[in-house]
Amino acid sequence: MKRLSIILPAKNEAAALARLLPALRTAQPDAEIIVVDDGSTDDTRAICAANAVDCLSSPYSMGNGAAIKRGARAAQGEWLVFMDGDGQHDPADIDRLLAKLQEGYDMAIGARDWGSQAGVGRGLANTFYNWLATRMTGHAVLDLTSGFRVVRAEKFREFLYLLPNGFSYPTTSTMAFFRSAYPVAYVPIKAAQRVGKSHIRPLRDGLRFLLIIFKIATLYSPLKLFAPASVVFFLLGCFNYFWTYYHSARLTNGSSMLWSAAVIVFLIGLISEQITALMYRRGD
């Protein structure tokens, strides 16, 4: 087997790592294990040292995505495994994901079922993201935001410059692979309850997750988002025109503004499509 690197972004996850790291050593004894300490203030470093695991420490928190990028740059393996450091993912599932890479896929993602979602609100949001990504890509997307995945290192590093420093690195990397025609597979998994408190706060991060919706579209094909919006503005302009013409036999400023908005939105989408194409050309 090619050499394997397991990357765990962690921020104050010492309690979970104390159980997870020995389990990883047992499941993958020959793998390189890297914990990326994102400015933790607990015993994360001591736990890593006790388990003979490499720990990349940051003097302050840079974000989950930043930890993923640091780990991917430092890893020596040809295959990279990304897992959350909170104890949700079962090390026994790694072999099931690796089997998909052996079949020829470039990325294999652990797809959580409804019972593995962290609450009804998160479950509904993830279901919507999956539906939108499926419509955008034309491929079945079973879990767009799963942090448990296996990738070919050289393919993943092509898109490091696209990954955000905060949340949503799974969304960005998944859509980048689809956009570049790298095959992606999904493997059903069960995710356990996380150890400790989540770092995601609905009120603080609500806007971030809303932006994921637009990122899904702009990362894959912006015109698929802007073109329908342009059509809506155009139809509203036509409706307003027929309404005002029927009642006052004239063309109003409202119709002209809606038609102008339709043209502007379409042109913005066209330009965004060209910019997106240039972004992915960097990985050719």
N, C-alpha and C positions, 0 to 999 in steps of 0.2 A: 504494500500500500504506500502511496505517496505520503510524505511527512505531513502531519496534521497539526494545526495551531488552533487552540481554543481561546477566544478572546471574551473577557467578561468585563463590561463597564460597570463600575460600582461606586456608589456614593453612600457612605455610612451603612454598608450592608454586612458588617462584620458577623452578626449573628447568623445570617444566611450562608455566608462564605465558610463559616466554621463547619457546616454540614455538607455544603456543596463541593468544596475542593477535594476532600477525601473520596467522595463518591465519583468525582471526575477521574481521579487517579486510578481508581479501581476499574472504571469502565473503559478508559483510554490510557493505559499505562505508558504508552510510547509517545503520547501527544505533548506538544509544547503548550503550556497553560500560561496565559498572560492576564493578569488582573490590572485594569486601568483604573487607578484610584483617582476619582474626580473630586479632589479637594476634601476627602473625608476627614472627619474629626474624631472618629472612633478608632477601634483597634484593627482596622483593615490591614495595615502594613504588617502588624505582628502576626495576624492570622496567616497571611501569605508566607511570611518567613517560616512559620511553624510547619507549613505544608510544602516547603521547598518550591514555591511558586513565584515566578517573576512578577514583580509589582512595579508598574509605571505610575509614579505619583505626581500629582499636579499641586502646586502651592495654593491654588484656588479653583473653584468649580468653573469649568469651561462648557459644560453641557454634555449630554449623552452622545450626541453626534460627534463632538470633538474627541471624546474618549474612544469611539469606534475608529475614527481616523488615525489616532495615535497608535492604537493597537494593530491596525492593519498595516501601518508602515513598519512597525517593529517586528511583526511576525515573520518567521522563517519558513513556515509551511507552504506547500503548494495549494492546499485546501484549507480554508478558514471556516471555523465554526464560531458563530456569534450567539451568545446566550445572555439572558439577563442575570445579574448577580443577586437577585432577590429570592432565589430558590424556587421559582415557578416551573422551571423546565427540568425534565427528567433526563439525566445523562444517558440513560439506556436508549433514548430515542435518537441519539447521534448516529448510530449505525444505520438506522432506517433512512435518515436523510442522506448519509454518505452513499447508500446504495443507489440513490437517484443520480448522483454525479457519476457513478460507475456505469450507469446506463447511457450517459452522454449529455445529461443536463448540465447547465452552467451554474444554476442556483436551485437549491431545494429549501423550501420554507415549511416550518411546522405550522399547520393550520389548526387553530383552536376551535372547539365546538362551542355551542351556546353556553353550556354549563361551565366552561372555563373562562367566560368573560367576567371582568371585574365590575359587576353591577349591571342593572338593566340599561342605564343611560349609556354606558360605554359599549354595551352589546349592540344597542340600536345604532349608535354612531358608526361602529365598525361595520355593521351590516350595510349601512348606506354607502360607506367608503368602498366596500367590496363591489357593490352594485354599480357605482359610478365608474370605478376602474375597469370593471368588466365591459361596460358599454364603450368606454374610451378605447380600450385595447383590442376588443374583439376576442379576448381569451378569458376563460373562467378564472377569476381572482377570488380565492377562498379566504384569504386573510392578508389584507394589505398592510396591516400595522404590526404583524408578529415580529418580535425581536429575536426569535429562534430560527436561525437559517445557516446553511452551509453553502459556500461559494468557492469558485476557482479564484485564487488570489490575483492572478494577472488580469482577469476580467473585472474583478471588483475594484482594483486600484485605478482602472481607467476612469472611474467616476468619483474619485475622492474629492475632486474640486467642486463637484455638484452638491455634496452632502452638507446639510446645515449643521451648525455646532449644537443646536438644541435638539428638541424632539423631532420626530418624523423622518429620521434616517431610513427606517424600513420602507416607507412610502417612496422616497426619492430613489433608493437603490432598485426597488422592484420595477418602478416605471422606467428607469434608465435601462434595465436589462430588456424589458419588453420593447422599448424604442429602438434598441440596437440589435434586435432579432437574436438575442441570446436566450435559449430555451430555459423556462422556469417550471419547476414541478412543485406540487403541494402534497404534503404528507400529513394526514390527520394525527393530532396529538391531544393529550389531556394536560392542561396546565393546572398546577396546584395553586392554592392560596399563597400569596406572597408572604414572606417573613418580614414583619415590621410594617411601617406606614409607607404608602405610596408617595412619591415625590411629585405626582401630578395633582394639581389642584384645579377643579372644574372651573372656578371663576377666573383664576389667573390664566389658565391655559385654554379657556374656551375659544378665545380668538385665534390661538395658534392652530387648534384643530379645525376651526372654520377655514383658515388659510390652506389647510391640507387639501380641501376640496378643490380650490383653485390651482394648487400646485399639481394635483393629479392631472388636470387638463393641460396646464402649460408645459409640464414635463413631457407629455406624450404627443399631443397634437393640439396646439392652441386654437386652431381654426375650428375644431369640433366644439369648442366652447363659444367662440366669438360669432361664428356663422349663425347658429340658432338665435343668439341674442340680437343679431342684426336683422334677421327675419321678423322677429317679434316687433322691433321698432318700426320696420317697414309696414307691417300689417296694421299696427296701431295708427300709423300715419294715414293709411288708406281708409281705415274705419272712421277716423276723425274727419277726413275729407268728405266722405259720403254723407256723414251725419250733418256736417255744417252746410254742405251743398244742398242737401234736401231741405234744411230748415231756413237757410239764408242765402242760398245760391252763390256762395263765395268760397274761396280758398283762404283758410286762416293761417296765422303764423304757427299755430300748434302743429298742423300737418307738416309744414315745411321743416320745423325743428325736428320732428320725429323722423322724417325721411333723411335729413342731414345726419342725425345720430346713427341711423342705420348704415349709411355710407362710412362714417368715421369708425364705427365699431368693426365693420368688416375689414377696413384697411388696417386697423390696429392688429386684428387677428392675422391678416396676411403677413404683416411685418414680423409679428411674433413667431409665426411659423418658420420664417426664414432664419430668425435668430436661433430658434431651437435646433434647426438643422445644422447651423454652424457650431453650436455647442457640442453636439454629438459627433461631429466630424473630427473633433480633437481625439476621439478614441479610435479612429479608423486605423 
